[in-house]
Amino acid sequence: MELDTSTQCTALEPPESSLEQAPEQLSSASGAPAPSPALTPEPIEPQVLWAEEAPGPEEVAMPDYLVSALLAPSRATLRLIRFFMWILVYWGACLAALVYLAKALGHVLRHPGRGCCGQPHRNAPSCLQDPCYGQHHFLHLKTSGLRLHYVSRGQGPLMLLLHGFPQIWFSWRYQLMEFHHDFCVVALDLRGYGSSDSPTNLSSYTIDALTTDIKDAIEALGYSKCVLVAHDWGGILAWNFSIYYPDLVERLVVVNAAPMFVYQEYALHHPSQLLRSGYVFLFQLPWLPEKLLSISDFQILKDTMTHPMTGIHGLTDDELEAFLFSFTQNQGLAGPLNYYRNLFSHFPLEPQELTTPTLLLWGEKDPYLESGLVDSISKHFVPGRLLSYVLPDAGHWIPQAQPEQMHHYMWAFLRRFKV
């Protein structure tokens, strides 16, 4: 079933010029009576008056060559910073590639029957079509023209759910069942994931393009604002969206994700965080990450989600296949990895003030992100707008591994602000 919506914007007519009333306004301001209409001179055309006046000092344009000369040192410094940044990024990528190559080789030796390259899985698991999670639809994005798949359940205010990597809409199955009595809960397959369109070019996965997708999705669903709930990569996009489209976000719930500028600031002072993010550097390389992740029937991805210490506890084989299925298809990993390949394109980033009322949930045992990021995020918030909780027994996958705790904090947050 497809849902096509369109939004019509009506331009407002500019107000009538009030130059004819200027003499009356001046007389009223000075306390003198207004002249009679017969004695009122014809109004002078403002264009003629301005053309005859000599330009003031502030109106003299600075020559282009002088502007370029003044900006040249800053531009040169920025290019130098970016040059050394990319040297460090690719140096880290080579080290990470050696580590993951050793992991992939180990999987091949332990499971020689699986082969060196993953094969596309033929049949999608039945749990992806379970009606208890909601109905499947598609929407069309106004800006890009792409088609996104989503699952929705319930009626009321919009609660929009944004997943991370390596996930799809299915990562929100517990939230779809929990909040549908009070909200229209919508779990998207982000661009490049699941059944949504997957452009092949790298430029289709910039932060700006992905942020615009969220705005277009809200409008295509027929809403003017939403409660935005996001995890991992979805959280990165949600932070960015709340900064540039604050009027569209009623409330924000983020799980284990930091704004890009906060991550940049924190990582520069905490090298240990860079070690935890080794996979980010690996994903900067072309084609090699796709090959490594697919070796031995995508065993690295399986380990990421099922590891006994850092994975999702209680994940069944059918649920694991629900996540893996779209990644096993032809070029199924290219789009998701292109998210990472655009991460450093805007470095260095300027700090931003965060104003949207936000609930931040963080797993203390997250192997990829340090808990110190929570304090760094709070420093950029307007006082009274952030509620943050570090869950001591939780890891990275809170929406699936600790859904009851997440729902408890979410209901308290939403009722407090009476969404």
C-alpha positions in Angstrom: 0.0 0.0 0.0 1.4 3.4 -0.9 0.7 6.7 0.8 1.1 9.7 -1.4 0.7 13.1 0.2 1.4 16.6 -1.0 1.8 19.9 0.9 0.6 23.2 -0.7 2.3 26.4 0.5 0.4 29.6 0.0 2.6 32.7 -0.3 1.4 35.7 1.8 0.8 39.0 -0.1 3.2 41.8 1.1 1.5 44.6 3.0 0.5 47.7 1.2 3.1 50.5 1.3 2.3 53.0 4.0 4.3 55.9 2.6 1.2 57.9 2.0 0.5 58.0 5.8 4.0 59.2 6.6 3.1 62.9 7.0 0.3 62.1 9.4 2.5 59.8 11.4 5.2 62.4 11.8 2.7 65.1 12.8 1.2 62.8 15.4 4.6 62.0 16.8 5.6 65.7 17.1 2.2 66.8 18.6 1.4 69.1 15.7 -1.9 68.9 13.8 -1.8 66.9 10.6 -1.9 69.1 7.4 -5.1 69.1 5.4 -5.2 66.9 2.3 -5.2 69.9 0.1 -1.8 71.0 1.5 -0.2 67.6 1.6 2.5 67.3 -1.1 2.7 64.4 -3.4 4.8 61.6 -1.9 8.3 61.3 -3.3 9.0 57.9 -4.8 11.4 56.2 -2.5 13.5 54.8 -5.3 14.3 58.3 -6.6 15.1 59.6 -3.1 17.5 56.8 -2.4 19.1 57.1 -5.8 19.9 60.8 -5.1 21.4 60.2 -1.7 25.1 59.7 -1.3 25.9 56.3 0.1 27.0 56.2 3.7 30.3 54.6 4.8 28.6 51.4 5.8 27.2 51.0 2.3 30.5 51.0 0.5 31.2 47.4 -0.6 34.6 46.0 0.3 36.6 44.9 -2.8 36.5 41.1 -3.5 40.3 40.9 -3.5 40.5 42.5 0.0 37.9 40.1 1.3 39.8 37.1 -0.2 43.1 38.4 1.3 41.6 38.8 4.8 40.1 35.3 4.7 43.1 33.6 3.1 44.9 32.8 6.4 41.7 31.2 7.9 41.1 29.2 4.8 44.7 28.0 4.6 44.5 26.9 8.3 41.3 25.1 7.7 42.7 23.2 4.7 45.8 22.3 6.8 43.6 21.0 9.6 41.5 18.9 7.2 44.6 17.6 5.5 46.1 16.2 8.7 42.7 15.0 9.8 42.4 12.8 6.7 45.9 11.5 7.3 44.9 10.4 10.7 41.6 9.0 9.5 43.2 6.8 6.9 46.0 5.8 9.2 43.3 4.6 11.7 41.4 3.0 8.8 44.4 0.9 7.9 44.9 -0.3 11.5 41.2 -1.1 11.8 41.3 -3.0 8.5 44.1 -5.2 9.9 42.1 -6.0 13.1 38.9 -6.8 11.2 40.8 -8.8 8.6 42.2 -11.0 11.4 38.6 -11.4 12.7 37.3 -12.4 9.3 40.1 -14.8 8.7 39.3 -16.4 12.1 35.7 -16.9 11.1 36.7 -18.5 7.8 39.0 -21.0 9.7 36.3 -21.9 12.2 33.5 -22.2 9.7 35.2 -23.3 6.4 31.9 -24.6 5.0 30.4 -21.1 4.8 33.0 -19.9 2.2 34.7 -16.5 2.0 31.9 -14.5 0.6 28.3 -14.2 1.9 25.5 -15.2 -0.4 22.2 -13.4 -0.6 19.5 -15.0 1.6 16.5 -16.0 -0.4 13.5 -15.8 1.9 12.7 -13.0 4.4 11.8 -14.3 7.8 8.1 -14.4 8.7 8.5 -12.1 11.7 8.9 -9.2 9.4 5.3 -9.6 8.3 3.8 -10.2 11.8 0.7 -8.0 11.9 1.1 -7.4 15.7 3.8 -4.8 14.8 1.6 -2.8 12.5 0.9 -2.2 8.8 3.5 -1.8 6.1 3.4 1.3 3.8 5.5 3.5 1.6 5.9 7.2 1.4 7.5 9.5 -1.2 9.9 12.2 -0.2 9.3 15.6 -1.7 12.9 16.7 -2.0 14.7 13.6 -3.2 11.8 11.7 -4.8 12.9 8.6 -3.0 10.5 6.1 -1.6 10.8 5.0 2.1 9.2 2.0 3.7 7.7 2.2 7.1 5.5 0.3 9.6 2.8 2.2 11.5 0.4 1.3 14.3 -2.1 3.4 16.3 -3.6 6.9 15.9 -3.0 10.2 17.5 0.1 12.5 17.7 3.0 11.2 15.6 5.8 9.3 17.2 8.6 8.8 14.6 11.2 6.1 15.3 14.7 6.2 13.6 16.9 3.1 13.8 20.7 2.7 13.7 23.2 0.4 12.2 23.0 -2.5 11.6 19.2 -2.4 12.1 16.0 -1.7 10.3 12.4 -0.7 11.4 12.2 -4.1 13.2 14.5 -2.8 16.0 11.4 -0.8 17.2 9.0 -3.7 17.5 8.6 -3.3 21.2 7.9 0.4 21.0 5.4 -0.1 18.2 3.4 -2.4 20.6 3.9 -0.2 23.7 2.9 3.3 22.5 0.3 2.7 19.8 -2.7 3.3 22.2 -1.7 7.0 22.6 0.3 7.7 19.4 0.5 7.0 15.7 3.8 5.2 16.0 5.8 5.1 12.8 9.1 3.1 12.4 11.0 4.1 9.2 13.5 2.1 7.2 16.0 4.9 6.6 17.4 5.7 3.2 19.6 2.7 2.1 18.0 0.3 4.6 15.5 -2.5 4.3 12.8 -2.0 1.7 13.5 1.7 1.3 15.2 3.1 -1.8 19.0 2.7 -1.8 20.8 5.2 -4.0 24.3 4.0 -5.0 26.2 7.3 -5.0 28.1 8.5 -1.9 26.6 12.0 -2.2 23.1 10.7 -1.5 24.1 10.0 2.1 25.2 13.3 3.4 24.0 14.5 6.8 22.0 17.3 5.1 20.2 14.9 2.7 19.4 12.4 5.5 18.1 15.2 7.8 15.9 16.5 5.0 14.5 13.0 4.7 13.1 13.3 8.2 11.4 16.6 7.5 9.9 15.2 4.2 8.7 12.1 6.0 6.9 14.1 8.7 5.1 16.2 6.0 4.3 13.1 3.9 2.7 11.5 6.9 0.4 14.5 7.2 1.9 16.0 10.4 3.5 19.3 11.3 5.4 18.0 14.4 6.3 14.8 16.1 7.8 13.1 19.1 11.1 11.9 17.6 12.7 8.8 19.1 16.1 7.6 17.8 18.9 5.2 18.5 22.5 5.1 17.2 22.8 6.6 13.7 19.1 7.6 14.0 20.1 9.5 17.1 22.8 11.4 15.2 20.3 12.5 12.6 17.7 13.3 15.3 20.1 15.6 17.1 20.9 17.4 13.8 17.2 17.6 13.0 16.3 19.1 16.3 18.8 21.9 15.7 17.8 22.8 12.2 14.0 22.0 12.4 13.1 22.7 16.1 9.5 23.6 15.2 8.9 20.1 13.9 10.1 18.3 17.1 7.6 18.4 20.0 9.9 16.1 22.2 13.1 14.3 21.5 14.1 10.9 22.9 17.7 9.7 22.1 19.3 6.4 23.0 23.1 6.0 22.9 23.9 8.7 20.4 25.7 12.0 20.6 25.5 15.1 18.4 28.4 15.1 15.9 30.0 18.2 17.3 29.9 16.8 20.9 31.5 13.6 19.7 34.2 15.5 17.9 34.9 17.7 21.0 34.9 14.7 23.3 37.0 12.4 21.1 39.7 15.1 20.7 40.2 15.0 24.5 39.6 11.3 25.1 41.7 9.0 22.7 40.0 6.0 24.3 36.8 6.9 22.6 38.6 6.8 19.2 39.7 3.2 20.0 36.1 2.3 20.7 35.2 3.8 17.3 37.7 1.8 15.2 34.9 0.5 13.0 34.1 4.1 11.9 37.6 4.4 10.5 37.4 1.1 8.8 34.2 2.2 7.1 35.9 5.1 5.4 37.6 2.7 3.0 35.9 1.8 -0.3 34.5 -1.8 -0.9 36.8 -3.5 1.7 34.3 -3.1 4.6 31.5 -4.6 2.6 33.7 -7.6 1.8 34.9 -8.1 5.4 31.4 -7.8 6.9 30.1 -10.4 4.4 32.8 -13.1 5.0 31.6 -16.4 6.5 27.9 -15.6 5.9 28.1 -12.2 7.6 29.5 -13.5 10.8 30.9 -10.2 12.0 27.4 -8.6 11.8 26.0 -11.7 13.6 28.5 -11.3 16.4 27.8 -7.6 16.7 24.1 -8.4 17.6 24.5 -11.7 19.4 27.7 -11.4 21.5 27.0 -12.7 25.0 28.5 -9.6 26.6 27.7 -6.7 24.2 24.9 -8.0 22.0 21.1 -8.2 22.2 20.2 -10.8 24.9 17.5 -13.2 23.9 17.6 -12.5 20.2 16.1 -15.4 18.3 17.4 -16.8 15.0 14.4 -15.5 13.2 14.9 -12.0 14.7 18.5 -12.1 13.8 17.6 -13.0 10.2 15.2 -10.1 10.1 18.1 -7.7 10.5 20.5 -9.6 8.2 18.2 -10.3 5.3 18.4 -6.9 3.6 22.1 -6.6 4.2 22.7 -9.9 2.4 21.1 -8.7 -0.8 23.1 -7.2 -3.7 24.9 -4.1 -2.4 22.8 -4.3 0.7 25.7 -2.9 2.8 26.7 -0.1 0.5 24.1 2.4 1.6 24.4 2.0 5.3 28.2 2.2 5.1 28.0 5.4 3.0 26.5 7.0 6.1 29.9 6.6 7.8 31.8 7.7 4.7 30.3 11.1 4.9 30.9 11.6 8.6 34.2 13.6 8.3 33.1 15.8 5.4 32.1 18.7 7.7 35.0 18.6 10.1 35.6 20.7 12.1 32.1 21.4 13.4 30.9 24.4 15.4 29.2 23.8 18.8 25.5 24.3 18.9 23.0 25.2 21.6 20.5 22.5 22.3 17.0 23.7 23.2 14.5 20.9 22.4 13.1 19.1 25.5 15.0 15.9 25.5 15.2 12.5 27.2 18.6 10.9 26.9 19.1 7.2 27.8 22.6 5.7 27.9 23.8 2.2 28.5 26.9 2.3 30.8 28.2 -0.9 29.3 28.0 0.4 25.7 31.2 -1.0 24.0 31.2 1.7 21.3 30.4 5.0 23.2 31.7 6.1 26.6 29.4 7.3 29.3 31.4 10.5 29.6 29.6 11.7 26.4 26.5 12.3 28.5 28.1 15.1 30.6 29.5 16.6 27.4 26.1 16.7 25.8 24.5 18.3 28.9 27.0 21.2 28.7 25.4 22.3 25.5 21.8 22.3 26.7 19.6 25.2 27.8 19.0 24.6 31.5 15.9 22.5 32.3 15.6 21.0 28.8 17.5 17.7 29.3 16.7 14.6 31.3 19.5 12.1 31.1 19.8 8.6 32.7 22.8 6.2 32.5 21.5 2.7 32.9 24.2 0.7 34.8 23.2 -2.8 33.4 22.5 -1.7 29.9 24.7 -1.8 26.8 24.2 -0.3 23.3 20.9 -2.0 22.4 18.5 -0.5 25.0 15.3 -0.4 22.8 15.5 -4.2 22.3 17.5 -5.5 25.3 15.9 -3.3 28.0 12.6 -2.2 26.5 10.8 -2.1 29.9 13.3 0.4 31.4 13.1 2.5 28.3 9.3 2.6 28.3 9.3 3.6 32.0 11.5 6.6 31.4 9.7 7.5 28.2 6.2 7.5 29.8 7.4 9.6 32.7 9.1 12.1 30.3 6.1 12.3 28.0 3.5 12.7 30.8 5.7 15.4 32.5 5.6 17.5 29.4 2.0 16.4 28.5 2.5 15.7 24.8 
